[in-house]
């Protein structure tokens, strides 16, 4: 039976997460309103580049959450995995910054704002993984909400002072989490601590072994969500990036419910061995995700023009057609991400990795073909098709695994008789 604490905690976090996403969307709405489409496109382009660069670091957030959840109640083991993960993140971040600096320097795109986003995202994601691993519903919701409130407050201040330059906006986007994290930690310190003596090659190898499939899958995901932006900038220019980014920003409403559930679904199922209980959690989560996504898609289809004009102003109305296409893709993504989190939780990240790679290959090749021919509409179609294929593949893999395990149990039962 699904425990009430999971439902209650997910509901509490869901409310906080929904507020955080609303505030996050409001931040980008303000940025879009105060900037020209070209400047807004530049901001989203830099965020896309930073997202691709930061994947090896951010992926370790999931690894941290998984091991903290696995060793729930065993503080010594949790301190060991926290210390090793933090050490690993520091080494990885240093390497990423050096490599990224070299690439941007060579390509003449050395924008300081990209580094603000990479460093800020690292801090935010690792702290997110820490709170997620301990399943601290209230604290995690508070962190997300307060971070986005700080972003809005700072963006309004620089707008009032007429300092709304893209690089400053990127600094606010990347580093606002530090203020929220420090305030929360000063008042309610986390229950683990970094201990350098706990760092060992054995633990580092173990975490990297688990993390590598997630890094590969996360790179695939980031390519899917960011490669289109980079391609649009290359083929069409910053104006089209700005238009397409409006559709992507509105499409984020589809992740409210799945991310709320998946945040605690993954570490929750990590503590279970019973196949039946895991399947109950998966079925309940999928039913909620599919029903809410369907309602949201209907609303987008009926009022897409009015939504864009009211929220982003008429200068972004060119995003109307691609919004509907992109939203269908987000429904498939919501289903895919829910199944993937269960697979990661039970220690099978290779399924997530393989399906994400297929999705990324389709996305990259598709964008290279479709963008020069169909513009931003092609990018939306390829995104939708990518996650349709990924959802079907991961569903088939789960079904096949479930049937195989059931067959094995039946054979064992016959032998015992």
Secondary structure, DSSP 8 states (H G I E B T S, - for coil): ---HHHHHHHHHHHHHHHHHHHHHHHHHHHHHHHS-HHHHHHHHHHHHHHHHHTHHHHHHHHHHHHHHHHTTT-HHHHHHHHHHHHHHHHHHHHHHHHHHHHHHHHTT---HHHHHHHHHHHHHHHHHHHHHHTT-HHHHHHHHHHHHHHHHHHHHHHHHTT---HHHHHHHHHHHHHHHHHHHHHHS--S----GGG--HHHHHHHHHHHHHHHHHHHHHHHHHHHHHHHHHHHT-HHHHHHHHHHHHHHGGGHHHHHHHHHHHHHHHHT---HHHHHHHHHHHHHHHHHHHHHHHHHHHHHHHHHHHHHH-GGGGGGHHHHHHHHHHHHHHHHHHHHHHHHHHTT-HHHHHHHHHHHHHHHHHHHHHHHHHHTHHHHHHHHHHHHHHHHHHHHHHHHHHHHHHHHHHHHHHHHH-
